[in-house]
Amino acid sequence: MARPARRLKSWTDAAVGAVTVAALKLLRRMNRRRMANFFGRLMRIVGPWLPEHKVGRANLAAAFPDKSPQEIETILAGVWENLGRVGAEFAHLDRMRVLDFERGGDADVVYDRISYERFLQIRDSGKPTLVFGAHLANWEVPAIAPTTYKVRSNLLYRRPNIGAISDAVIAMRAGCMGNLIPTALDAPIRLANALERGEHVGMLVDQHFGKGVDVMFFGRWAKANPLIAQLARHTECAIRGVRVVRRPDGNSFWGELTDEIAPARDAEGRIDIQGTMQVITGIVEAWVREHPEQWLWLHRRWR
């Protein structure tokens, strides 16, 4: 019984992988903005019929008890539209342009002058930096800036389970996102080694992690992956946050790289893991409060 089941799964994964890769190739041949607009409108219609809509509604009602049901549904409609746009944009990530202040010209992603100078400071300091992001707007987009500004970056990412999809994802990201390190048992070691070489490390920090530390997020306890705080404690390197915000046109972004963030420390002066994760989570919460329709409320962040 086990062998036929494994064989069926193998065939199914191969079929899904082939269809997904074909879809990505097709999307690459189409106009990104036009397709993003289409999928954004489509997901506004389809999204409310999916089971994740109930998860998002419950999350939003708990996070914003002062908002009416109509306001909650309005935010959720924006969440679904944003997700549709992210799907269409994924096939074009290596073609999206970050503003280079030295060259100028048109750009899909614009950081202000202060953030630009912070990128250069990171690049030229010779010291490693840990950078965290969140599932806001298109959360893949911040990873493009280091390549544009010639910052040596190492990005932690979750590898898709299906091999063909994973290969396609890596191929698309390879030219525009620095060194990609998949989540695995050796990932912390590889990230620590990169920091010790004076390189920089980025990761997303706003998803549930069952073995994580407790943090307060929108007034409720949640589990956060402590890896970034553990690496900071091990290396004593700087911590910064990065985000992009989708502009009203839906197809362009402005970005922000924060100044260095002071970690929490214990009585002995060492970086406190839980306290530092709370500091980081508080910054993410502030970002989400500014643009709640651009955060991924559809996953079970609180369990």
Secondary structure, DSSP 4 states (H G I P E B T S, - for coil): -HHHHHHHHHHHHHHHHHHHHHHHHHHHTS-HHHHHHHHHHHHHHHGGGSTHHHHHHHHHHHH-TTS-HHHHHHHHHHHHHHHHHHHHHHTTGGG--B--TTT----SEEE-HHHHHHHHHHHHH-S-EEEEE-SBSSTTGGGGHHHHTT--EEEEEPPPSSHHHHHHHHHHHHTTS-EEEESSTTHHHHHHHHHHTT-EEEEE--S--TTSEEEEETTEEEEE--HHHHHHHHH--EEEEEEEEE-TTSS-EEEEEPPP-PPPB-TTSSBPHHHHHHHHHHHHHHHHHH-GGGB-TTS----
